[in-house]
Amino acid sequence: MKTIFLFSFILLSYSIAICQIINKNEPNRYSKNIDSFYHEFQLDPVTFNAIIKKEFNAVVNSSGRTTIGNYASADIKDGKVAFNATKNFKNGDMFSINASGGITDGFFAIFNQTKINSNVGINFKYNFRLSSSSISFHTDEIKKLKKKISDAKAETIISKTINAHDSILLRRKIALLAAEIKTIDSKLSAVGLNTEQKADFEYQLALKTLQQDSLQLKQQIFPSSKEADQKIKNAELKTKAKALLDFKYTGISFQWISIGGGLQNNNFNQFLPRFASLDSQIIKQNNVVWNMTVEYNSYKWNQYSKPTYYLLFGFKGSIDDNFSDLTKVEINETNFYGSSVNQRSTIKKFNAYKGDYTTKLLAAKFYADFYKFFFRNEAAIHIYPEANFIQDSKPLYNAGIGLLYSFYDLKDKENKARLNAELYFRLSDLSNTTASKLSTLQRNELGLRLSIPVSFFNF
């Protein structure tokens, strides 16, 4: 059984080595450190986020490990939904919040507002982008990007100058009209005016007053200097973001360290068949488990040496329980009504978990996720081995493989996936630590994960 786990590891290592081969004969192509690129073009979080959305759109999945980007995901088998939000900072670091919830009675029980068997968790991660991250491009493309950003800055300067000029001109016009109105008032007060002269001055006064009122009204709705500058600045950021979105780089390499922690509430029904009393056989359990994670992430894409790959190595330490070791069973509870002659019954079905439940267990997990993309990054092979170490138990080794496919909207200019679907096959307990009577291939899990990348709010 260990041979299968070793084979998975060798396959993972081989795939990484293949992906690191880069064609050296690339014409007019240069690579620049992300930090240098970031500061040279004074990229703000909104602009930098355009790269993140573009590159990590297909990687998000319902495994709960990838926490880059904003997305929602659903796991049909386990009935879990998850929401992830990422905040990008000016230095390129990212802070992620991942909230998940599910109903262990099944996926559709989520929509029945049932309270029993619910699993709710929240995890926080701070992602430190490493200085080794880089971006590659052709000289022509970088010239185009520089020109667009330079034009955006020039447009900002012009807009600010025009706005300041208009504001000064408006104030001067109002001041000039005020002086003219004062002059006309003094003339109206003069002695010896005939009826025609008085009527002429009154007409001029009414006309100047109307013009003054019109300009004062315009001044009231005229944006303040701060508001106008912010509007102009937002326009510049939008132009820069579009310029970066149109920027055709030939390769990108991201490496980052993730440090996080979180908790999960396991709330379920435990089935104890050893008790004769039906009321004693079902016990409601509620326990909170805590965890801490450290992960290394690497993402590389190069149009010359394809394919794209994403690699994650992680460690998770936790104060855990053995909920995952319990066996899920379906309980049928029958109630009879009426006499023995005229009798009817109702059947209530619900899920429960069978086995000895233990809490406050010290646990550690080493895991990896590897995605190797092909078909223009629309599909990927996903390999994910893991090793689990739990207090008072033998090590447990699992491994899985999945086929991920991303569905795109052809009308979407940003080329973002609308739906990611992963068909996966998972082998549990490769070394048969639990002394199961089932063969290795029989200890499997086949399922489908769906994830929907969304920008549900600006975080």
C-alpha positions in Angstrom: 0.0 0.0 0.0 2.9 2.3 0.7 4.0 1.7 -2.9 1.0 3.6 -4.1 1.7 6.5 -1.8 5.4 6.5 -3.0 4.3 6.3 -6.6 2.0 9.4 -6.1 4.9 11.3 -4.6 7.3 10.4 -7.5 4.6 11.4 -10.0 4.2 14.7 -8.2 8.0 15.3 -8.2 8.3 14.4 -11.9 5.5 16.7 -12.9 7.1 19.6 -11.0 10.4 18.9 -12.8 8.8 18.9 -16.2 7.0 22.2 -15.5 10.3 23.9 -14.6 11.8 23.4 -18.0 11.9 26.8 -19.8 12.8 27.4 -23.4 15.8 29.6 -23.5 15.3 30.8 -27.1 12.6 33.4 -26.4 13.0 36.5 -28.6 13.0 39.9 -26.9 11.7 38.5 -23.7 12.6 39.9 -20.3 11.8 39.0 -16.7 11.3 41.5 -13.9 10.8 41.0 -10.2 7.2 41.5 -9.1 8.3 44.1 -6.5 10.2 46.1 -9.1 7.3 45.8 -11.6 4.9 46.8 -8.8 6.8 49.9 -7.8 7.8 51.0 -11.3 4.2 51.4 -12.4 3.0 52.4 -8.9 0.4 49.7 -9.0 -2.4 50.1 -6.5 -4.4 47.2 -4.9 -7.2 47.6 -7.5 -4.8 47.3 -10.4 -2.7 44.5 -8.9 -5.9 42.6 -8.2 -6.5 42.4 -11.9 -3.5 40.0 -12.2 -4.7 38.0 -9.2 -8.2 37.5 -10.6 -6.9 36.6 -14.0 -4.3 34.1 -12.8 -6.0 32.4 -9.9 -9.5 32.2 -11.3 -9.2 28.5 -12.3 -7.4 27.3 -9.2 -10.2 28.0 -6.6 -11.9 24.8 -5.5 -14.0 23.4 -2.7 -11.1 21.6 -1.0 -10.8 24.7 1.2 -7.1 25.0 0.8 -6.8 27.5 -2.0 -7.6 30.9 -0.5 -6.7 33.3 -3.3 -9.5 35.3 -4.8 -13.2 35.8 -4.2 -15.3 32.8 -4.8 -18.2 30.6 -3.7 -18.0 26.8 -3.8 -20.2 23.8 -3.2 -19.4 20.1 -2.5 -22.3 18.0 -3.7 -21.2 14.8 -1.8 -20.7 16.3 1.6 -23.3 19.1 1.3 -20.8 21.9 2.0 -20.7 25.5 0.8 -17.8 27.9 1.2 -17.2 31.6 0.7 -13.7 33.1 0.3 -12.7 36.8 0.3 -9.2 38.2 -0.3 -7.8 41.6 0.5 -4.8 42.8 -1.4 -2.4 45.2 0.2 -0.1 47.7 -1.3 3.0 45.6 -0.7 1.5 42.7 -2.6 0.6 40.6 0.5 -2.9 39.2 0.8 -5.3 38.5 3.7 -7.9 35.9 3.2 -11.1 34.9 5.1 -12.7 31.6 4.3 -16.1 30.7 5.8 -17.7 27.3 5.2 -20.9 25.7 6.3 -22.7 22.4 5.7 -25.4 20.1 6.8 -24.4 16.5 7.4 -28.0 15.4 6.7 -27.1 16.1 3.0 -26.8 19.0 0.5 -30.5 19.7 0.1 -31.0 19.9 3.9 -29.2 23.3 3.8 -32.2 24.8 2.2 -34.7 23.4 4.7 -33.2 25.5 7.5 -32.6 22.5 9.6 -30.4 23.2 12.7 -29.2 19.7 13.4 -25.9 18.2 12.0 -24.6 21.5 10.9 -20.8 22.2 10.4 -19.7 25.8 10.4 -16.1 26.9 10.2 -14.0 30.1 9.6 -10.4 30.3 8.7 -8.0 33.3 8.4 -4.8 33.4 6.3 -2.2 36.0 5.8 -0.2 35.4 2.6 3.3 36.8 2.4 4.3 37.1 -1.3 8.0 36.2 -1.7 10.5 38.4 -3.4 11.3 35.7 -5.9 8.0 36.3 -7.6 8.5 37.6 -11.2 6.7 38.5 -14.4 8.0 38.0 -18.0 7.1 40.1 -21.0 8.1 41.3 -24.5 9.7 44.7 -24.8 6.9 45.9 -27.2 4.3 45.0 -24.6 6.0 46.8 -21.8 6.4 49.9 -24.0 2.6 49.8 -24.7 1.9 49.5 -21.0 4.2 52.4 -20.1 2.6 54.6 -22.7 -0.9 53.8 -21.5 0.0 54.5 -17.8 1.9 57.7 -18.8 -1.1 58.9 -20.8 -3.4 58.1 -17.8 -1.1 60.2 -15.5 -1.0 63.1 -18.1 -4.8 63.0 -18.4 -5.0 63.2 -14.6 -2.8 66.3 -14.5 -4.8 67.9 -17.3 -8.1 67.1 -15.6 -6.9 68.5 -12.3 -5.6 71.7 -14.0 -8.9 72.2 -15.9 -10.9 71.5 -12.7 -8.9 74.1 -10.8 -9.1 76.6 -13.6 -12.9 76.2 -13.8 -13.3 76.6 -10.1 -11.2 79.8 -10.0 -13.0 81.2 -13.1 -16.4 80.6 -11.5 -15.4 82.4 -8.3 -14.1 85.4 -10.3 -17.3 85.6 -12.4 -19.4 85.6 -9.2 -17.2 88.3 -7.7 -17.3 90.4 -10.9 -21.1 90.2 -11.0 -21.3 91.2 -7.3 -19.2 94.3 -8.1 -21.4 95.2 -11.0 -24.6 94.7 -9.0 -23.2 97.0 -6.3 -22.4 99.7 -9.0 -25.9 99.5 -10.4 -27.4 99.8 -6.9 -25.4 103.0 -6.3 -26.6 104.4 -9.5 -30.2 103.6 -8.7 -29.8 105.5 -5.4 -28.7 108.6 -7.3 -30.9 111.7 -7.2 -32.5 113.1 -10.4 -33.0 109.9 -12.4 -35.9 110.1 -14.8 -38.4 107.2 -15.3 -36.6 105.8 -18.4 -33.2 105.8 -16.7 -34.5 104.1 -13.6 -36.2 101.4 -15.6 -33.0 100.8 -17.5 -31.0 100.4 -14.3 -33.6 98.1 -12.8 -33.5 95.9 -15.9 -29.7 95.7 -15.7 -29.9 94.9 -12.0 -32.4 92.1 -12.6 -30.3 90.6 -15.4 -27.1 90.7 -13.3 -28.9 89.3 -10.3 -30.3 86.4 -12.4 -26.8 85.7 -13.8 -25.3 85.8 -10.2 -28.0 83.4 -8.9 -27.3 81.0 -11.8 -23.6 81.0 -11.1 -24.0 80.6 -7.4 -26.3 77.6 -8.0 -23.6 76.1 -10.2 -21.1 76.8 -7.5 -23.2 74.8 -5.0 -23.3 71.7 -7.1 -19.7 72.1 -8.3 -17.6 69.3 -6.6 -15.2 70.3 -4.0 -11.5 70.1 -4.7 -11.2 66.9 -2.7 -14.2 65.3 -4.4 -13.0 66.3 -7.9 -9.5 65.0 -7.2 -10.8 61.6 -6.0 -13.0 61.3 -9.1 -10.1 62.0 -11.3 -7.9 59.6 -9.3 -10.5 56.8 -9.7 -10.6 57.4 -13.4 -6.8 57.0 -13.5 -7.0 53.8 -11.5 -9.6 52.4 -13.8 -7.5 53.2 -16.9 -4.4 51.6 -15.3 -6.4 48.5 -14.4 -7.6 48.2 -17.9 -4.1 48.8 -19.3 -2.8 46.0 -17.1 -5.6 43.7 -18.1 -4.7 44.3 -21.7 -1.0 43.8 -20.9 0.1 40.5 -22.5 2.8 39.1 -20.4 4.5 35.8 -21.5 5.0 34.3 -18.1 4.4 34.8 -14.4 5.7 33.2 -11.3 4.2 33.7 -7.8 5.5 32.2 -4.6 4.0 33.0 -1.2 3.9 31.7 2.4 0.5 31.4 4.1 0.1 31.4 7.9 -3.3 31.0 9.3 -5.6 29.6 11.9 -9.3 28.9 12.4 -12.0 26.9 14.0 -14.8 24.6 13.0 -17.9 23.6 14.9 -18.9 19.9 14.5 -22.6 19.5 15.5 -24.1 16.1 14.7 -26.2 13.1 15.9 -24.2 10.2 17.3 -25.8 6.7 17.0 -25.1 4.3 19.9 -26.7 1.0 19.0 -25.4 -0.7 22.2 -28.2 0.9 24.2 -31.6 -0.9 24.3 -33.6 2.3 24.8 -34.3 4.2 21.6 -34.0 7.6 23.4 -30.5 6.7 24.5 -29.3 5.6 21.1 -29.2 9.1 19.6 -26.9 11.7 21.3 -26.4 15.2 20.1 -22.8 16.1 20.0 -21.3 19.6 19.6 -17.6 20.3 19.6 -15.3 23.1 18.4 -11.9 22.2 16.9 -9.0 24.6 16.5 -6.3 24.6 13.9 -3.1 26.4 12.8 -1.6 26.1 9.2 1.6 27.0 7.5 1.8 26.6 3.7 4.2 27.2 0.8 2.5 28.1 -2.5 4.0 28.3 -6.0 2.3 29.2 -9.2 4.0 29.3 -12.6 2.9 29.9 -16.1 4.9 30.4 -19.3 3.5 30.5 -22.8 6.7 29.0 -24.2 7.3 26.1 -21.8 3.7 25.2 -20.9 1.8 23.9 -19.0 0.8 26.0 -16.1 1.1 24.5 -12.6 0.1 25.3 -9.1 1.8 23.7 -6.1 1.0 23.8 -2.4 2.9 22.1 0.5 1.2 22.5 3.9 1.3 21.6 7.6 -1.7 21.7 9.8 -1.7 21.4 13.6 -4.9 21.1 15.5 -6.8 20.3 18.7 -9.1 18.0 16.9 -11.7 15.2 17.2 -12.2 12.0 15.3 -15.4 13.0 13.6 -14.0 12.1 10.2 -13.5 8.5 11.4 -17.2 8.0 12.3 -19.4 6.0 10.0 -22.4 7.9 8.5 -25.7 5.9 8.7 -29.3 6.7 7.8 -31.8 6.4 10.7 -35.5 5.6 10.0 -37.7 6.6 12.9 -41.3 5.3 12.7 -44.2 6.6 14.7 -47.6 4.8 14.7 -51.0 6.5 15.2 -54.4 5.0 15.8 -55.6 1.6 16.9 -54.2 -1.7 15.7 -57.2 -2.0 13.3 -57.1 1.4 11.8 -53.4 2.5 12.0 -51.2 4.8 10.1 -47.5 5.5 10.5 -45.0 8.3 9.7 -41.3 7.8 9.0 -38.7 10.4 9.7 -35.3 9.9 8.1 -32.1 11.6 9.3 -28.4 11.0 9.3 -26.3 10.0 12.3 -22.7 8.9 12.9 -21.7 5.6 14.3 -18.5 4.9 16.3 -16.6 6.0 19.4 -16.4 9.8 19.4 -13.3 11.3 21.0 -12.4 15.0 21.4 -9.4 17.1 22.4 -7.0 15.1 20.3 -3.6 16.5 19.3 -3.3 16.1 15.5 -1.0 17.0 12.7 -1.4 16.8 8.9 1.1 17.2 6.1 -0.5 17.7 2.7 0.1 18.8 -0.8 -1.9 20.0 -3.8 -0.6 19.9 -7.3 -2.5 21.2 -10.4 -1.1 20.7 -13.8 -3.1 22.7 -16.4 -3.6 22.0 -20.1 -6.0 23.0 -22.9 -5.2 26.7 -22.5 -5.7 26.4 -18.7 -9.3 25.2 -19.1 -8.6 21.8 -17.6 -6.1 20.4 -15.0 -5.0 17.2 -13.3 -5.2 17.6 -9.5 -3.1 15.4 -7.3 -3.4 15.7 -3.5 -1.7 13.3 -1.1 -1.8 13.7 2.7 -0.4 12.2 5.9 -2.4 12.4 9.1 -0.9 11.9 12.6 -3.4 11.8 15.5 -2.8 11.3 19.2 -2.9 7.6 20.3 -3.4 6.4 16.6 -1.2 5.1 13.9 -0.4 7.4 10.9 -3.0 7.5 8.2 -2.1 8.1 4.5 -4.6 9.2 1.9 -4.2 10.3 -1.7 -6.5 11.6 -4.4 -6.6 12.6 -8.0 -9.0 14.8 -9.8 -9.9 16.2 -13.2 -10.7 19.9 -13.0 -12.5 21.7 -15.9 -13.4 25.4 -16.0 -16.3 26.7 -18.0 -15.8 30.1 -19.5 -18.1 32.8 -20.9 -16.9 33.5 -24.4 -18.4 37.0 -24.2 -16.4 37.8 -21.1 -13.4 40.0 -22.1 -11.7 39.3 -18.8 -11.6 35.6 -19.6 -12.9 34.6 -16.2 -14.3 31.1 -15.4 -18.0 31.0 -14.6 -17.9 27.5 -13.1 -15.2 25.1 -12.0 -16.1 21.4 -11.8 -13.8 18.7 -10.5 -14.4 15.0 -10.7 -12.2 13.4 -8.1 -11.2 9.9 -6.9 -9.7 9.5 -3.4 -8.1 6.5 -1.8 -8.3 6.3 2.0 -5.9 4.7 4.4 -3.3 3.5 1.9 -1.4 1.5 4.5 -4.6 0.0 6.0 -3.9 1.4 9.4 -7.5 0.7 10.5 -7.2 -3.0 9.5 -10.1 -2.8 7.2 -11.3 -5.9 5.4 -11.8 -3.9 2.2 -9.0 -3.8 -0.4 -7.1 -0.6 -1.2 -9.2 0.2 -4.3 -12.4 -0.5 -2.4 -11.5 2.1 0.2 -12.3 4.9 -2.2 -14.4 8.0 -2.6 -15.7 9.3 -5.9 -17.3 12.8 -5.9 -17.8 16.0 -7.7 -16.8 19.5 -6.5 -18.3 22.7 -8.0 -16.9 26.2 -7.4 -18.3 29.5 -8.6 -15.7 32.3 -8.7 -17.5 35.5 -7.9 -16.7 39.0 -6.8 -19.5 39.2 -4.3 -18.1 42.4 -2.7 -15.1 44.7 -2.9 -13.0 43.6 0.0 
